[in-house]
Amino acid sequence: MPLTPEVVTADRAVVTRLISLDVSFVPDEEPWFTIDGTENPRQIGSHGSGGAFVLLPSQNVLYVSSEGRAGIIAATFESFIQLVVARPYWLDILKFSGGGDLQEMRRAAEALEATLHDEINEARAEIRKSLRLGEADDPVGALYEAIAASDAVVRATDGSPFTTLFNRFSIDNNPRLRNAAT
């Protein structure tokens, strides 16, 4: 049985654990963006930073940030959950991606993993067990590929297009992460 938003939200413990990973399955009530070629996008949830998760008709999962950035982050809903569980700091990986450099993303993932608290690891284990979720083969590579191939055009309500989720920073710009990587 494929993993769907309905399967996930039916398990209150999983929903609570996902909230600890900064994913809420409560969508925004008011639309604050549009997606070219998509009528009535299905927003399935939100991120603690104010962003929205959208399940597209193609079954790709799109992330729309509250700061004017957007892109497809997963090929399927199940791969989205695998990403969030494997790399709960996925948005920070993008922040420190060096403009979309896969090697920089891998460095960021390694440094961010070293800074995790035990309760995050407990949440990951519980979610995997409850959903019978397999390990993602290469979550950072899959994230990179999804965003690099993203062709979704997201617009603010004034019509201006959102930019890519790749940001220009590297972990070298952050002393805590730079030290964690060494």
C-alpha positions in Angstrom: 0.0 0.0 0.0 1.5 3.3 -1.0 2.2 5.9 1.6 -0.3 8.8 1.3 -1.0 11.9 3.4 -4.2 10.1 4.6 -2.1 7.1 5.9 0.3 9.4 7.7 -2.4 11.7 9.3 -4.3 8.6 10.5 -1.5 7.9 13.0 -1.5 10.6 15.7 1.9 9.4 17.1 3.5 9.8 13.7 1.9 13.2 13.2 3.3 14.3 16.6 6.8 13.0 15.7 6.7 14.7 12.3 5.9 18.0 14.1 9.2 17.5 16.0 10.9 17.3 12.6 9.2 20.6 11.6 6.5 19.2 9.4 2.8 19.9 10.2 -0.1 18.4 8.3 -2.2 21.5 8.8 -2.3 23.5 5.6 -2.7 27.2 5.4 -6.3 28.4 5.0 -5.6 31.3 2.7 -3.7 30.8 -0.6 -0.6 33.0 -0.8 0.9 31.6 -4.0 -0.2 30.2 -7.3 1.4 27.4 -9.4 1.4 27.9 -13.2 -0.7 25.2 -14.8 -2.2 23.9 -11.6 -5.7 24.7 -10.5 -6.4 24.4 -6.8 -3.1 23.0 -5.6 -3.4 20.5 -2.8 -1.5 21.9 0.1 -0.8 19.0 2.4 1.0 20.8 5.2 3.4 23.4 6.4 6.9 23.9 7.7 7.7 25.6 11.0 9.4 28.5 9.0 6.1 29.3 7.3 6.5 27.4 4.1 4.0 25.1 2.5 4.1 21.5 1.2 2.0 20.9 -1.9 1.2 17.5 -3.5 1.1 18.1 -7.2 -1.1 16.1 -9.6 2.1 14.5 -10.8 2.6 13.2 -7.2 5.7 15.4 -6.8 6.0 17.3 -3.6 6.6 21.0 -4.0 7.9 23.2 -1.2 7.0 26.9 -1.2 8.9 29.0 1.3 7.5 32.1 2.9 10.6 33.9 1.6 9.9 33.7 -2.1 11.7 30.4 -2.9 10.1 27.2 -4.3 10.9 23.9 -5.9 10.0 20.3 -6.1 11.8 18.5 -3.3 10.6 14.9 -3.8 9.3 12.7 -6.6 6.6 11.1 -4.5 4.9 11.6 -1.1 6.7 8.6 0.3 10.1 10.0 -0.9 9.1 13.3 0.8 8.6 11.5 4.1 11.8 9.6 3.7 13.6 12.8 3.1 12.1 14.5 6.1 13.0 11.5 8.3 16.5 10.9 6.9 17.4 14.6 6.8 15.1 16.7 9.0 17.4 19.6 8.3 16.8 19.4 4.6 16.0 23.1 4.3 19.3 24.0 5.9 21.1 21.7 3.4 19.6 23.9 0.7 20.6 27.1 2.6 24.2 25.9 2.7 24.2 24.4 -0.8 26.7 26.8 -2.3 24.3 27.7 -5.0 23.2 24.2 -5.8 26.5 22.3 -5.5 25.9 18.6 -4.6 29.2 18.3 -2.8 28.4 21.4 -0.7 25.0 19.8 0.1 26.7 16.6 1.3 29.1 18.6 3.4 26.2 20.5 5.0 24.3 17.3 5.6 27.3 15.7 7.4 27.8 18.8 9.6 24.1 19.2 10.3 23.8 15.5 11.3 26.6 16.0 13.8 24.5 18.7 15.6 21.3 16.7 16.0 19.7 16.1 19.4 18.8 12.6 20.7 15.0 13.3 20.6 15.3 13.9 16.8 16.9 10.5 16.4 14.2 8.9 18.5 11.5 10.6 16.4 13.1 9.3 13.2 13.2 5.7 14.6 9.6 5.8 15.7 8.3 7.2 12.4 10.2 4.6 10.4 8.9 1.8 12.6 5.3 3.0 12.6 5.1 3.6 8.9 7.3 0.6 8.0 9.4 3.2 6.1 12.6 2.0 4.4 15.8 4.0 4.5 16.3 6.5 1.6 19.2 5.4 -0.6 20.6 8.9 -1.1 18.3 11.5 0.3 20.7 14.4 -0.4 21.2 13.3 -4.0 17.5 12.8 -4.5 16.8 16.3 -3.0 19.4 17.8 -5.4 18.0 16.0 -8.4 14.4 16.9 -7.6 15.2 20.6 -7.2 17.6 20.7 -10.2 14.9 19.2 -12.4 12.0 21.2 -10.9 10.0 22.9 -13.6 7.2 24.2 -11.3 6.6 28.0 -11.6 5.3 29.4 -8.4 4.1 32.9 -8.1 3.3 35.3 -5.3 -0.2 36.8 -5.3 1.2 39.9 -7.1 2.4 37.6 -10.0 6.1 37.7 -9.3 7.9 34.3 -9.7 9.6 32.6 -6.8 13.3 31.7 -7.1 15.1 28.4 -6.6 15.5 26.7 -3.2 19.2 26.5 -3.7 20.9 29.2 -1.6 24.4 30.6 -2.1 25.9 29.9 1.4 28.2 27.1 2.4 28.9 25.7 5.8 32.1 27.7 5.8 29.8 30.8 6.4 28.6 29.3 9.7 31.3 28.8 12.4 29.2 26.2 14.3 28.7 24.0 11.1 32.2 24.6 9.9 33.5 23.3 13.3 31.1 20.3 13.2 32.4 19.3 9.8 36.0 19.0 11.0 
